[in-house]
Amino acid sequence: YMYRCRVSNEAGSVVSNRATVYVYGPPTITYHPLSQLTTVSMKVTLNCKGTGRGSITYYWETRNNSGGQWMSINNSNTRRLVVRNLQESQQYRCVVSNEAGGTPSNDTNITILRTTTHPIMST
């Protein structure tokens, strides 16, 4: 939107230059990270994409599968998160932000598959 300001008094009036006002809304997530199955100590890659006006930024959060509070992951300011050396199942989400606010992605689960060994019996 474009606006001007008119100021008047007994001596006359003056009109300002045009000012443009941009209305931003929070970003929209166009690609949510996908849940994955893995084994202990393996690497998993999660991806996220958002669109919107202004400068778009990303960060990732995690919490245990029992729920609880989301915790920011340090140095996770990209669309892609690589999680290495997983020891427990976790939930992750991406938060896409701009000047108008942040939008969290759907929660995603990384589930650790536990392998078991069975003794071999011979007769």
Secondary structure as UniProt FT lines:
FT   STRAND          2..3
FT   STRAND          6..9
FT   TURN            10..11
FT   STRAND          12..15
FT   STRAND          19..20
FT   STRAND          28..31
FT   STRAND          36..39
FT   TURN            40..41
FT   STRAND          44..47
FT   STRAND          49..51
FT   STRAND          57..64
FT   TURN            65..66
FT   STRAND          71..72
FT   TURN            74..75
FT   STRAND          80..83
FT   STRAND          90..98
FT   TURN            99..100
FT   STRAND          101..104
FT   STRAND          108..113
//
